[in-house]
């Protein structure tokens, strides 16, 4: 069985213009990302469904509507927020975002990478990482290896430390996969 890697960072978010919602089913019986990878038979893998959202810059009617749609879909395994969850970042806005998710009934994990707005008041990312986890990091969801990287400083590429971490993480993931 071939593993599916999903690497995200602000690079993905840079292609977004405004708030959007995108669902991806990986391992579903219809054509998906898994079907496009050589050696992957998506009919024998569990389906992983996730929503990708970003660039809401705080609480607004459009974001509330999109999150409500996600909450209503029982197939969604997690939410991937690709940056600019808040307008300025900092402890108060992070707390507000978490309270909003609670109010809207978000009952799946929210994996987030910071956007440039998320770090305006917290360039060290201390509060962001306290709320959403240290970066870089990876999470395994069935056959999907989700890698979360931080490029919110709007620089091209990643540091040598991040690239070394990524190489080691992918090697460890490859070592854990079952025989093909």
N, C-alpha and C positions, 0 to 999 in steps of 0.2 A: 504494500500500500504506500503510495506516495503522500508525503505530508504537504499540507497547504500552509504557506507562510503569508501572513498579512502584516506588512510593515507600515506603520503610520507615523506621521510627524507633521509638522507644519507644512512640509512639502505638499502633501495631499491637500491641505487646506488652501494653499496658494492658488489652486485651480478653482476654488469656489468664489462666486460673486454673490454675496448676500446669503440669506438663510435658505437652507434646502434640506430635504430629507431624501435619503436613499436607502433602500432595503437591499440586502444581498443574502441569498440563500446559498450556502456552501454545502455541497453534499446532497442537494435535493435531486429528485428524479428528473427534473427538467434541466435544460442546458444552463449551466452556471459557471462561475469561475473555476470550480473543480473540474468540470468537463473540458476546459481549455488547457489543462495541464497534462503533459504526457504521462501515461501510466496511471491516471486516476480514474477509478470507477466509482462515480458518485452514487450509484444505486446501492452500494454495500456500506456506505458510510452514514453515520447519523447526520441529519440536517442541522446546520447551524444557521440561524437567521439573526441578522443584526441590523440595526438602523444606524446610519451615519448622518450626523447633523453638525452644524457649526455656524459660526459667525452671527450669532444672535445678539451678542453684546448686552446681555442682561434680560430682564423680564419684559416681554412684550407680547401682544396678542398673537402674532404669528408663531412665536416660539411655543406659547401655551397650546395653540392648536396642534402644532406638529407633535409635541410631546404627548398630548392627549391621544392622538392617533396611534402613537407607538404603544402607549399603555393599553389601549383597547385591543391590540394585536397579541393574542396569547402565544404566538409562535416566536416572538422576539426574545432571543437569549441574552442580548446585551445591547447597550447603546455605546457608540463610539462618537465622542465629541472631538472634532478636529481643530478646535481653537476658537478663541474669542467668545467664550462662554459669558464673560463679563465685559463691562465697558472699561474698567480700570484695574480690576483685580483687588487684591488685599483681603484681609480677614472678613470685613463686613460684607463685601459683595459675595465672597465664597460662601459665607454662612447663608446669605440670601438665596443663592442658587440652590444650595442643599435644601433649604426650607421650601423653595418653590417645587423642587422635585418631590419632596414629601407631600406637599399639598396636592400635587397632580397625580399622586399614587404610583410613582415610579417604583417598581418592585423588581427590577433587574439591575445588574451591575452597570454603572456608568464609568467607562474608561475614557479618560480625557488627557489630551496633550495641550499645553498652553499655546495660545496665540499671542501676538504682540500686545494686544489689549489686556490680556490676563496678567501680564507682568509689569504693567505701568507703575503700580504702587508697591510692587514686591519683586524687584529685579532678581532677588536671591531665590525666588520661587518657594520660599519656606512655607508659606501658607498654602499655596497651590498644591505642593507635594504632600503636605500634611493631610489635605482633604482628598486628594486623588492618587496618592502613591508616588514613591520615588521614581525618578526617570534617569536613565533609561530603565525599562523593565519589560518583561514579557509575561504573558498569561496564556495558558493552554485551555482551550475550550474544545473538547472532543478532538478532532483532527486538525483544528486550526491553531496555529501558533501566532498569537497576536503580539506584535512588537511595538512598543510605544517609545518614540524618540522625541526629543525636544529641540526644536530649531526656531524658537520664538524670537530670537534676537535678529531675525531676518538676514542672517548671513548665509552665504551659499555653502552647502555641505555641513559636515559634522566634524567635531574635534577628533583627534587621534584616539583619545581615551574612549569616546563613544564608539568609534569604528572598531577598536579592539574589543570592547564589550560585546558589540554586535557579532563579531566573528566568533567569539567564545560561546555566546548564547546559541547561535545557529549550530555550532559544532556539538554542543551539549544536547540540543533538540534532535539532531540527526542520530546521535548515539542512543537516544531513548526510543526511537521509532521501531516498530516491529519489522520483521523481515518482509520484504516485498513478495 
